[in-house]
Amino acid sequence: MAFVDEAKFFVKAGDGGNGCISFRREKFVPKGGPDGGDGGRGGSVIIEASGRLTSLIDFRFRSHFIAENGTGGKGKKQHGRKGSDLLVQVPAGSIIRDAESGELIADLVSDHEQLVVAKGGKGGGGNVHYATSTNRAPRRAGKGEPGEERWLRIELKLLADVGLIGLPNAGKSTLLSRLSAANPKVAAYPFTTLEPQLGVLQFEDGRQCIIADIPGLIEGAHEGAGLGHKFLRHIERTRILLQLIDGSGQENDPLEQYQVLERELQLYNEQLMGRQRLVLLNKIDLFDSEAQLAELRDRFRGHGIELLPISAATGEGLGVLTERIAHLLRDVEERESREQSTAEEYDVSGSAG
């Protein structure tokens, strides 16, 4: 099934029901007066984030979402039934914008997080509300208000703990399949992966983390070259970045590959430069000697970069890599916890002041 990470769709809340024109007609009660009930409110359109979804594929087959109208009021002051709300589920990590203005409406990160994007119309009042001292038998009732409607754009940024990036043919798909139960397409030609792949890495202590294999970047990706912006956005929410370098030298010089990745990350979003990162030197099984590996490590150290040598094909070094990922994730989680505690303390002290 195809991966879809952008879509445009229409939402329409339900119209309110009309108020009722009715009069009491009971035996022995002449001139009973008005008793028309109010119309029911129209249903609203609600968007809810779901951790179970990883793609916007459903929006390829459906682009209009319309909630139920409220029903009209009845005699004996009976109110019309409220229209049912329409719940539209989207993947956690979805950004909702107004299609015309581009205004940010919501950034739904947490599972079950909800937002009303179109409010149902209010029901019209029954004729009981229009009675006055001079008009005791009003023959008018309120019309239900129309529900809100609008076109929206949705953009998905995957929520993953670890983002795996590298130039085409660096070996990302092979590494993902080694680290997790994912089964991405693997082949020796550029852009084998045309959509992000997700895998789950299981640690020895029972913890898990989600790894996202982001399709191959090329020079100029920040301007849209290659797969460009289409997938660069997905690394923005990752906690850790694994930069995979092809150490075989068959494609490009390893240090030049690293510099291209750094440049594209910085030009796309400079905040990514402060993200926790590991630089992985892949395909060391193809090296002729230990001296070749030592020479490469020295070259990178000269630029202040520590390499972690691995072979996704044979599994060499993956145990060390898994331990490093676990350690970095613990550090990131502890820092996030401290920052959240500080923010909560500030909120409490600020509100108290």
Protein Blocks (a to p, Z undefined) as FASTA:
>chain_A
ZZdfbdcddddddddddddddddddehiahkbpabdcddddddddddddfkbcbfklmmm
ocbdcddddddddehhiacdddddddddddehiacddfklopafbdcfbghiacdfbdcd
dddddfklmgcfklmbccbdcddddddddddddddddddfbdcdddehilmmmmmmmmmm
cdcddddbehkblcdcddddddfkopacdddddddddehklnopajlmmlmmmmmmpmbd
cddddfkommmcfklmmmmmmmmmmmmommlmmpccddddehklmpfbfklmmmmmmmmm
mnopacddddfknopoklmmmmmmmmmmmmmmmmmmmmmmmmmmmmmmmmmZZ
